[in-house]
């Protein structure tokens, strides 16, 4: 299977990966770490999708998408940390002043999991950040030590996923997800 990674500029494909089944539903749309919490609370129903539509039109789109031919099969959110809530997060430390990018969500569509797409998404997100001048990329996965992670919480990735992509442990965090501690992983570019 040849997986192609592209910038997330096609709103319909982003909606396939992170949008709700019903347009009026108040789901994440991968906005919770991207926008200020007050704005995140105020956006409801279709307004959430419209906010993402606007992000897809920005000079730097909101992430990358994985395609198997013409079918979208994966998503990774990546953006400068300074434009995300990770710049102010009390539980995930900012370890220096380097203008790093954050990679915080990796999703693969059902029916396509277990075929290496998450690895391609991480590689593609790193390449995207590098192409936009990022000096390093950070991720905040769970350190599950091989234990099963609930699929609804697996979007942050696992420490081993990022280690296989060349990231190294940069710091522990005070954040816990699905009972597992999250760690700060970094890859210098």
PyMOL commands that set and color helices and strands:
alter all, ss='L'
color gray80, all
select helices_A, chain A and resi 11-18+37-42+46-56+81-83+85-87+117-131+151-156+159-164
alter helices_A, ss='H'
color red, helices_A
select strands_A, chain A and resi 3-7+63-68+71-80+101-108+136-139+168-177+180-188
alter strands_A, ss='S'
color yellow, strands_A
deselect
rebuild
show_as cartoon
